[in-house]
Amino acid sequence: MYHTGQTVYLIVKDFIAFILTTAGIIIAGMGLFTWQKQIKGSKEFKASYNLNYSLLRLRNAIKYVRNPAIWPSEQYMATQYFKNKYPEKVGTEEEKNISNSYVYEMRWEKITNAYEKMESHILAAEVLWGSEILEKIKPLKKKVNELSIMLKQNFTPFDLRAHSQKEIGEVIYDMSSDNKEDNFNEEVNNAIEEIKKYLKEKSG
């Protein structure tokens, strides 16, 4: 009887140890799953926030470039920009005749910086959600490319231009009013809103 009781005791002891170990493994697994879910959620939120922020920076940079007013202070800054970026041209006829093209070249650096930031955050979004984001971003990239082309056209001799001055002006000059964005800005805003909707769906 003693041996039988001891055997039962050991069996019960082992069974309880097994139950406790199994429960521990299950709890640990659930904890790991919850932790992984939290980490993924945190990454998705961060990727969405960063990309949203970079989109707004790009939008503002586009508006900055399209500002039709060029102030004397900006002309002066463009002269300094020219001297710093093209020291080999200092003292040449080109320096004496610095055109507004250097104002726009200087302005464009804001778009370049914002665009590069956006690209890095698109990469993070692609890692999390796949290549669909690349399709979503295309309309916005198209508008940036259109603005770049029209600015180059604006400083191309008339007889070599592929677009009329009216077509060029509608793209490179912001003609928005207090009540309404012009067509170019509206298209930029619509492209950004579509991306923001996608990010909201993905990051929940």
C-alpha positions as CSV (number, residue, x, y, z in Angstrom):
1,M,0.0,0.0,0.0
2,Y,2.8,2.4,0.8
3,H,4.4,1.9,-2.5
4,T,1.1,2.2,-4.3
5,G,0.4,5.5,-2.5
6,Q,3.8,6.8,-3.2
7,T,3.4,6.0,-6.9
8,V,0.0,7.8,-7.0
9,Y,1.6,10.7,-5.3
10,L,4.4,10.9,-7.8
11,I,2.0,10.5,-10.7
12,V,-0.1,13.3,-9.3
13,K,2.9,15.5,-8.7
14,D,4.2,14.9,-12.2
15,F,0.8,15.7,-13.7
16,I,0.5,18.9,-11.7
17,A,4.1,19.9,-12.8
18,F,3.1,19.1,-16.4
19,I,-0.1,21.2,-16.1
20,L,1.9,24.1,-14.6
21,T,4.6,23.9,-17.2
22,T,2.1,23.7,-20.1
23,A,0.1,26.6,-18.6
24,G,3.4,28.6,-18.3
25,I,4.2,27.9,-21.9
26,I,0.8,28.9,-23.1
27,I,0.9,32.1,-21.0
28,A,4.4,32.9,-22.3
29,G,3.2,32.2,-25.9
30,M,0.3,34.5,-25.5
31,G,2.5,37.2,-23.9
32,L,4.9,36.9,-26.9
33,F,2.1,37.1,-29.4
34,T,0.7,40.2,-27.6
35,W,4.2,41.7,-27.5
36,Q,4.8,41.0,-31.2
37,K,1.4,42.5,-32.0
38,Q,2.2,45.6,-30.0
39,I,5.6,46.0,-31.7
40,K,4.0,45.6,-35.1
41,G,1.3,48.1,-34.2
42,S,3.9,50.5,-33.0
43,K,5.9,50.1,-36.2
44,E,2.8,50.6,-38.3
45,F,1.9,53.8,-36.4
46,K,5.4,55.2,-36.7
47,A,5.6,54.4,-40.4
48,S,2.2,55.9,-41.1
49,Y,3.0,59.0,-39.0
50,N,6.4,59.6,-40.6
51,L,5.1,59.1,-44.1
52,N,2.1,61.4,-43.4
53,Y,4.5,64.1,-42.1
54,S,6.8,63.8,-45.1
55,L,3.9,64.2,-47.4
56,L,2.8,67.4,-45.8
57,R,6.4,68.7,-45.9
58,L,6.5,67.9,-49.7
59,R,3.1,69.6,-50.2
60,N,4.4,72.8,-48.4
61,A,7.7,72.6,-50.4
62,I,5.6,72.5,-53.7
63,K,3.6,75.6,-52.6
64,Y,6.9,77.3,-51.7
65,V,8.4,76.7,-55.1
66,R,5.2,77.8,-56.9
67,N,5.0,81.1,-55.1
68,P,4.7,83.6,-58.0
69,A,6.3,86.4,-56.0
70,I,10.1,86.8,-55.9
71,W,11.3,89.3,-53.3
72,P,14.5,91.3,-53.5
73,S,15.8,89.4,-50.4
74,E,15.3,86.2,-52.3
75,Q,17.2,87.6,-55.3
76,Y,20.1,88.4,-52.9
77,M,19.9,84.9,-51.4
78,A,20.0,83.4,-55.0
79,T,23.1,85.4,-55.7
80,Q,24.8,84.0,-52.6
81,Y,23.6,80.5,-53.5
82,F,25.1,80.9,-57.0
83,K,28.5,81.9,-55.6
84,N,28.6,79.1,-53.1
85,K,27.4,76.4,-55.5
86,Y,29.2,77.5,-58.7
87,P,32.5,79.2,-57.5
88,E,34.0,78.5,-60.9
89,K,31.5,80.9,-62.5
90,V,32.1,83.8,-60.1
91,G,33.3,86.8,-62.1
92,T,31.9,85.5,-65.4
93,E,29.1,87.1,-67.5
94,E,26.7,84.5,-65.9
95,E,27.2,86.0,-62.5
96,K,26.4,89.5,-63.8
97,N,23.2,88.2,-65.3
98,I,21.9,85.9,-62.6
99,S,18.3,85.1,-63.6
100,N,15.3,83.9,-61.6
101,S,16.3,80.4,-62.6
102,Y,18.7,80.4,-59.6
103,V,15.9,81.5,-57.3
104,Y,13.9,78.4,-58.5
105,E,16.9,76.2,-58.3
106,M,17.4,77.3,-54.7
107,R,13.7,76.8,-53.9
108,W,13.8,73.4,-55.4
109,E,16.2,72.1,-52.7
110,K,13.2,72.2,-50.3
111,I,11.4,69.7,-52.6
112,T,14.5,67.6,-53.0
113,N,14.9,67.3,-49.2
114,A,11.2,66.6,-48.6
115,Y,11.1,64.1,-51.5
116,E,14.1,62.2,-50.1
117,K,12.5,62.0,-46.7
118,M,9.3,60.7,-48.3
119,E,11.2,58.0,-50.2
120,S,12.8,56.7,-47.0
121,H,9.4,56.4,-45.3
122,I,7.8,54.8,-48.4
123,L,10.5,52.1,-48.1
124,A,9.5,51.5,-44.5
125,A,5.8,51.3,-45.5
126,E,6.6,48.9,-48.3
127,V,8.4,46.6,-45.8
128,L,5.3,46.5,-43.6
129,W,2.5,46.4,-46.2
130,G,3.9,45.5,-49.5
131,S,4.4,47.2,-52.9
132,E,0.8,48.6,-53.0
133,I,2.1,51.9,-51.5
134,L,4.3,52.3,-54.6
135,E,1.2,52.5,-56.8
136,K,-0.5,54.9,-54.3
137,I,2.4,57.3,-54.4
138,K,2.6,57.5,-58.3
139,P,0.1,60.4,-58.8
140,L,2.0,62.6,-56.4
141,K,5.4,61.8,-58.0
142,K,3.8,62.6,-61.3
143,K,2.9,66.1,-60.1
144,V,6.4,66.7,-58.8
145,N,7.9,65.6,-62.1
146,E,5.4,67.8,-64.0
147,L,6.5,70.8,-62.0
148,S,10.1,70.1,-62.6
149,I,9.6,69.8,-66.4
150,M,7.6,73.0,-66.6
151,L,10.2,74.9,-64.6
152,K,12.9,73.8,-67.1
153,Q,10.6,74.8,-69.9
154,N,10.1,78.2,-68.4
155,F,13.8,78.9,-68.7
156,T,14.2,77.4,-72.1
157,P,14.3,79.7,-75.2
158,F,10.8,80.2,-76.6
159,D,11.5,78.5,-79.9
160,L,12.6,75.4,-78.1
161,R,9.7,75.0,-75.8
162,A,7.3,72.1,-76.0
163,H,4.6,73.9,-74.1
164,S,2.9,77.3,-74.3
165,Q,3.6,80.0,-71.7
166,K,0.0,79.6,-70.5
167,E,0.5,75.9,-69.9
168,I,3.8,76.5,-68.1
169,G,2.3,79.3,-66.0
170,E,-0.6,77.2,-64.8
171,V,1.9,74.7,-63.3
172,I,4.7,76.8,-62.0
173,Y,2.7,79.7,-60.5
174,D,0.3,79.2,-57.6
175,M,-2.9,81.1,-58.4
176,S,-4.9,79.8,-55.4
177,S,-7.2,82.2,-53.6
178,D,-8.3,82.3,-50.0
179,N,-11.4,80.2,-50.9
180,K,-10.0,77.8,-53.5
181,E,-6.8,76.0,-54.5
182,D,-5.8,76.2,-58.1
183,N,-6.0,73.1,-60.2
184,F,-2.4,72.0,-59.6
185,N,-2.5,72.3,-55.8
186,E,-5.9,70.6,-55.8
187,E,-4.4,67.6,-57.7
188,V,-1.5,67.5,-55.3
189,N,-3.9,67.6,-52.3
190,N,-6.1,64.9,-53.8
191,A,-3.1,62.6,-54.4
192,I,-1.9,63.1,-50.8
193,E,-5.4,62.5,-49.4
194,E,-5.6,59.1,-51.3
195,I,-2.2,58.1,-49.7
196,K,-3.4,59.2,-46.2
197,K,-6.6,57.1,-46.6
198,Y,-4.5,54.1,-47.5
199,L,-2.2,54.6,-44.5
200,K,-5.2,55.0,-42.2
201,E,-6.6,51.7,-43.3
202,K,-3.3,50.0,-42.9
203,S,-2.3,51.4,-39.5
204,G,-5.9,51.2,-38.1
